[in-house]
Amino acid sequence: MPPISLEVDDLVMEFSLGGRVLPVLRGISLRLEAGEALAVLGPSGCGKSTLLHLLGGLDRPSSGCVSLGGQDLASLSEPELARLRNRRIGFVFQEHYLLPQYTVLENVLLPGHAFPADPVPGLEARARELLARVGLADRLAHRPAELSGGERQRAAVARALLFQPALLLCDEPTGSLDGATAQAVAELLFELHREQGNILVVVTHSSELASRFTRKVRLIEGRCCEA
């Protein structure tokens, strides 16, 4: 597919709490092109994860627009949005969310089972290639409990990249890892991002990780400013 852009226009998110409205995001606007990487910074509770969920279509904004490739996510039905998330957006969270009853290979292949009526050929070969790429070629038959924390997170990265998403969203992807492992996972993310030319957005508290991004934004009182 041709490269696509991510556009965020005057994004507002409010929550109702005890009969009052709690504003979290107050008019966020930004644009990212294919191949760009952005770090989102800010203190706990400032709305970083909320922003990431809106970018990935996990939540719908109170107002404003998130467009991926010119398509407003809010205009899609739930089935259409689910399909877009499955095929065009990858997610990596602080927790790996691997299913304990499945092997590493089976976990990476799980997104391929979301739409059984529309199978994609070659997914197992793609999964094996990704797992080799992230250094887990000899762990395909292992279950998550048999892996280290860094290995589980690398498996989660492979799963997120199964469909070669145009947009890769990472929420504190190194937050639960020790220093050396965090650095290795960060290196892997950047390496795969450069190879695939996707849009990479990473929420992080890590100043070391953030320093590697040429573009950074900071959320302050619900507003976004270049850092």
N, C-alpha and C positions, 0 to 999 in steps of 0.2 A: 504494500500500500504506500501511497505517496506520503511524505512528511506532513504532519499536521501541527497546528498551534493550539495553545490553551489560552483562553481569554476569560478574565474575570472582571466584571463591570459592576461597580457600586454594590457589592455584596453585603447584605445585612442579615444577621441571624439574631433572633430574640427568642427567649424561653419564658414561659409563664411559670411563676413560682409564687405559690401562696397568694394568688389573686393579683400579683403585680408582674409587670413585664421586666425581664432582666435582659438588657442588651449585651451581647457578647462580641459581635462584629458589627462595626459601624461604617459601612461604605468602603469595602476593600476593592481595589482595582489593580490589576496587573496583567501582563501578557508574557507568555513564554513560547519560544519557537523550538522546533525539534532540535535536539542536540544541546539545549541549554539545561543548566542545573541550578537549583535555587535552594538555599538553606533558610528555614523559617525559625527565627529565634524569639525569645520572650520568656518571662517568668511563668511558673506554673499557674494555671487558671486563666491565662490571658486569651485563650481561644485558638491556640495552635492546632490542637487535634480537631477542633470543630471545623476549622478552615480546611484541614486535610480531608475530613469526611465529606464536606461540600464539594471539594474538587473532584473527589472520586464518586460522587453520586450516591453516597451512603445515606446522606440526609438532603433535604430540600431546603433552600434558603427562605427566610421570611420575605425577602425581596432581593432584586438584583439578578445577575445572570452569570452562570458558568457555562462556557461553550468549549467543546472539544472538536476541533476540525470544523468549526462553524455551526455545530449542532448544540442548541441550548439543552442542557441536561434536564431542566425542569419541564421541558415540553414533551418529554418522553413518558410513555406509560411505564408502569412498574416492570412488565415483561421486557419491554424494549430497553429499559435502563439496566436490568439484570444482564441482558445479553451484551450490552456495551461494556459493562464492568468486566464481564467474563473474558471478552475478546480483546478489548483495547486498553484496559487499565489493570496495572499490577499493584498489589498491596504487600508491604512488608511492615510488620508491627514489632513492638518491643518484645512481645511474646511470640513464639514461633507458630503456635496454633496447629501443630502437627497432630494428627489423630493417632493415639497410641496403639490402636489395634492394627494399623496398616504399616507396611514397610516404607522405607524412604522412597523407593520408586513409586509405590502406590500413592503415597501422599502427594508427590509432585504431579502425578497424573490426575488427581482429583478434579481440577478445574475442567478437564476434558470430558467429564461425565455429567456436567451441568445441563447440557442440551443433547440428550442421546438421539433425538430425531435428526440432528444435524452434526454428525461426527466429522472430525477433522483428521484426515489421513496423516500417518507418520508421527503421531504424537509420542508414542513410546520411544522411537528413535531420538526425537527431540529431547525428551526427558532424560534419556541416558546420556546424551551429549552434554546437556546442561549440568548434570550431576558430575560428569567427568570434569567439566570446566570449573566447577566449584570445589574440586578435590575430593569428591565422594564416590568415585567409580567403584571403590571396593566396599561400599557401605549400602549398596542397593537393596539388599535383603534384610538389612538391620531395621529394627523398630526404634522409634525416637528415644526410648529409655536406654538404649544401648549406645547412644551418641553423646558427645560432649555438648555443652551449651553453644559453642561456636559452630559445631557441625550441624546442630539443629537449625541454627539461624541461616547457615549456608544452604541447607535444604529448603528453607522458607524462601530464600532469594531465588533458587532454581524454580520453585513452584510459581512464584510471581511472574517469572519470565517465560512460562511455558508457551504462551501465545504471542511472544514478542510484542508486548504492549507498547503503544505509543506514549503512554504516561505511566511512570513508575512512582508511586507514593510510599514514603517510608516514615513511620512514626517512631522516633527514638530507636532506630534499628540496632544501635550498639549500646543502648542504655543499660542492659542487664548483663553485659559482658565485661570481663576483666580487660585491662589495658591492652595487652598484646593481642588478645582475640578480637577486641573491638577494632583495633587498627587493621587487622587482617580482613575483617568483614567490610570495613569502609573501603579498603583498597579494592576488594572484589567488586563492590557496588560501582565504584568509579570506572574500573576497567571494563565492566560489562556495559555501562552507560556509554562510554566512548565507542565501544564496538558496535552497539546497536543504534546509537544516535537518537535515543528516546528523550523525552522530557523527564527530568528527575527532580522531584521535590522532596526534601528531607526536613522533617521537624526534629530539632535536636536541642539539648541543653549543653552539649559538649562543645566547648570553645575550640578544641583541637580539631574536631570534625568540621565545624563551621568554617575554620580558617582555610580549608581546602576549596571552598566555593568562591568563584569570582563574583557571584551575585548573592547577596544576602538581604533579607528583609526582617524587620523587628516589629512585633505586634505590641502596641502600647495603647492601653485603654480602648481596645477594639479597633484601632486604626493601624494602618500599615505604612511603615516608612523604610526607605532603603537604609541598610546598616553599613 
